[in-house]
Amino acid sequence: MLKRWAARLLGVRWLTGGIAALGLGLAIVWVLFVPATDWLAHHDIGSVTGQLRETALDNARGRLLTLGAGLFAVGALVFTARNFTLSREGQVTDRYTKAIEQLGSEKLDVRIGGIYALERIARDSVRDHPTVMEVLAAFIREHSREQSPMPKEGSHPDRSWTTRPDVQAALTVVGRRDAERDIRRLDLARADLTGANLTGAHLGATLTRGGNAVKIAGANLAGAKLSGATLTRANLKSADLGGADLTHADLSYALLTGANVGGADLTSADVTYAWLTDADLAGANLTRARLTHAVLFDSNVSGADLTGADLTGAVLGDTNVSGANFSEANLSDANLGGMNFTGAKLGGANLTRVFALQVDLTSADLRGANLSKARLMKAKLTDAHLDGSTLDGAYLSPADLRGADLTGADLGGADLTLADLTRARWPRDTPVPEGWRLDTNSGLLDRADTSSGSAEAY
């Protein structure tokens, strides 16, 4: 009964609307062919009557008829375009609804089909792109914890442990999306992406399209599990990786400019050739990480643990390393120009052939470090601990070694010309440089022109 009443009401509304439209159309026709015709004819010939007036009226009607036909054609085009737009939006809505239903399917292939259907919608509809990406991000967060296959008991996750296929498909779609259509950052916080393949993925900051460009921050991956994940050449500019698990992850050639990696665990991670300018790695665990030729210019690694890390050929200019631990790290051929290593732990580190113009190593622990052929021009090594270190062929002219402990150091071939060795603790069996004399009681150097009760020159 209710449906019949609704149908009748709908019929009445259609009839009323039709009559109103017909009345409006007739009114427009009357205006065009009566008042408008008289006005045009009067405009053309003035108040003339007779055959001339009839001719003018016919001409006016012809022009108005042409105008009316043109307006009708334009209206038809507008109507058609509007119907096309509504039809297309309706199709997109239907496709979106079907794709969402597929995501909830129990069948893997159906879920994957739904993911790629959503990708097609995001490409076809700029307006629906942000919504699709939020849906896929939520799908990743919720289902990524259901990993398959599981790793063997007692073994650490590595790249052989891949994410489940539907989650990987969603990650692939998100990683290759048109980032310029984003209106907010991707939220993948605390997702379990262990062993995921994100090679070349775009998860970094971008500028949106439009007259007024808006910067969208990089993806939120705070607390995410990315152990063994492949992020080679990934764009992680300004991304948040704070506290993330990146153990054994492959970040080679990745772009991490301005990224927050503070407190993250990068134990044994591959960060070779990565770009980490202005990145925050404060408190990060980089034990045994491979940072060969990585660029850490103007970054923050304060309090980070780089024990045994490989930084061969890395660039660390203007990097904040206060409280960082570089014990047993390999810094050979690295560029440390202008660095402040005050109080840093570099015991047993390999610093062969490093370039360190005006580096500050005040009170640094360099015991047992290898500084062979290191270029330490204008370096500040005041009160540095260099006992047991190797300085064979090192260039230390001029350098500030006041109060430095060189006990047991290998200084063979070291260039100490113009170096300030005042009160430096000198190895007893090593010849004293010209212009200096050794106090045999204290084992400290002083300039040769300084009087000393018990001094011995070699």
HELIX and SHEET records of a PDB file:
HELIX    1   1 LEU A    2  PHE A   33  1                                  32    
HELIX    2   2 PRO A   35  ILE A   45  1                                  11    
HELIX    3   3 GLN A   51  LEU A  103  1                                  53    
HELIX    4   4 LEU A  108  ASP A  124  1                                  17    
HELIX    5   5 HIS A  129  HIS A  143  1                                  15    
HELIX    6   6 PRO A  165  GLY A  175  1                                  11    
HELIX    7   7 ALA A  179  ARG A  181  5                                   3    
SHEET    1   A 2 THR A 206  LEU A 207  0                                        
SHEET    2   A 2 LYS A 215  ILE A 216 -1                                        
SHEET    1   B 3 LEU A 444  ARG A 447  0                                        
SHEET    2   B 3 TRP A 436  ASP A 439 -1                                        
SHEET    3   B 3 ALA A 455  GLU A 456 -1                                        
END                                                                             
